[in-house]
């Protein structure tokens, strides 16, 4: 079971602007802010932080993991589309436009630090 997910950043202020807006599309909100990291939770469970963005503890440059991907399950194709479009508008890079893959609806972007982020909705067959 996953407790939470954390990605690194080299510019926390830019990452906050990016993720505050992007994660709003999937009903996550920032609930903690420090000089080194921020944490996001669902609006329904603000005490249960699910996603963090942080400056690396070792003070080295944050890099993305090749093959690493964070995937957010959402309720609709429309939410996947909104997540993708807002992510691109905020400066994210396209890694796969919204569409059906393996029977469900997915999109893929890279955030400002090249972390790969996915949003997907189950399609009822």
VENUR-V61023 format. One record per pair of residues at least 24 apart in sequence whose ideal C-beta (glycine too) atoms are under 10 Angstrom apart, sorted by the first residue. I is the first residue (numbers start at 1). J is the second residue. Records with the same first field share a line. If there is no record, write none. Layout:
# VENUR-V61023
I=J, J
This chain:
# VENUR-V61023
2=50
3=48, 49, 50
4=39, 40, 41, 48, 49, 50, 51, 52
5=40, 49, 50, 51, 52, 53, 70, 71, 72, 115
6=37, 39, 49, 51, 52, 53, 54, 70
7=51, 52, 53, 54, 62, 64, 65, 68, 70, 111, 113, 114, 115, 116, 117
8=37, 52, 53, 54, 55, 56, 57, 60, 61, 62, 63, 64, 65, 113, 115
9=37, 38, 53, 54, 55, 56, 62, 111, 112, 113, 115
10=55, 56, 60, 61, 62, 63, 112, 113
11=55, 62, 112, 113
12=36, 37, 38, 53, 54, 55, 62
14=90, 91, 111, 112, 113
15=53, 54, 55, 62, 111, 112, 113, 115
16=53
17=90, 91, 112
18=53, 86, 87, 90, 91, 92, 111, 112, 113
19=51, 52, 53, 87, 90, 111, 112, 117
20=90
21=86, 87, 89, 90
22=72, 82, 83, 84, 86, 87, 89, 90, 92, 109, 111, 117, 119
23=50, 51, 53, 72, 83, 86, 117
24=82, 83, 86
25=72, 74, 78, 79, 80, 81, 82, 83, 84, 85, 86, 87, 119
26=51, 72, 73, 74, 75, 79, 80, 82, 83, 119
27=74, 75, 79
28=72
53=111, 113, 115
61=113
62=113, 114, 115
63=113, 114, 115
64=110, 111, 113, 114, 115, 116
65=114, 115, 116
66=114, 116
67=116
68=115, 116
69=95, 108, 115, 116, 117, 118
70=111, 115, 116, 117, 118, 119
71=106, 108, 116, 117, 118, 119, 120
72=117, 118, 119, 120, 121
73=104, 118, 119, 120, 121, 122
74=105, 107, 119, 120, 121, 122
75=121, 122
76=105, 121, 122, 123
77=104, 105, 106, 107, 120, 121, 123
78=105, 121
79=105, 107, 119, 120, 121
80=104, 105, 106, 107, 118, 119, 120, 121
81=105, 107, 119, 121
82=107, 119
83=107, 109, 117, 118, 119, 120, 121
84=108, 109, 117, 118, 119
85=109
87=111, 117, 119
92=117
